[in-house]
């Protein structure tokens, strides 16, 4: 299975599972007025959107180069990543606002065994998806799939805090539910900012790592006929780089010998 097919499969799997979890979490959260479960449900809604953007971005970035796009379509992956980052920030804002309003109006949730079951189901599904995606991502060195695996791992942590707030709620400690909702919102905002920065750096043609650049210069200098490496710059194209290398050669070499 190639990179495109693997990423497509991971994206479709993410859409299906996150849509199911979104419906379950939001339904149970609204019925029992649990802000942490509602926040977790909105987090799953963001995951559905992210998986859809992954699918579309993967489809476009996998297309070969053409006359209008001589460097290929690799940057589409990062354009859609930036769209995902904006959606995550919007979801985070809504979650934090709802949690604060709940705290101000002193609303408490009704404990239900369904809250526990949905949280445990989410942790189980996300743990399996994390292991599955990480294995495929590492095997293919596919950054997009590895990013999905990290997202599934983050969801395990988020839902674990949701489960903790539900357990405390069963002991009539309701204030934790509001603070967990705020914490989930801040975590989603942090993730959105990280994705934005990564996408921004590529779209703005950030150069390669300075240490790696020095290693490249050492390798180029070992090529027979190269007197000096004047400059090495790089243009990011998706997960790859196009290297632009300027070198000096001895003046007594012919054009054919110095090519």
Secondary structure, DSSP 8 states (H G I E B T S, - for coil): --HHHHHHHHHHHHHHHHHHHHHHHHHHHHHHT-HHHHHHHHHHHHHHHHHHHHHHHHHHHTS---SS-TT-STTHHHHHHHHHHHHHHHHHHHHHHHHHHHHHTT------HHHHHHHHHHHHHHHHHHHHHHHHHHHHT-HHHHHHHHHHHHHHHHHHHHHHHHHHHTTT--HHHHHHHHHHHHHHHHHHHHHHHHHHHHHTT----HHHHHHHHHHHHTSTTEEEEEEEEEEEETTEEEEEEEEEE-TTS-HHHH-
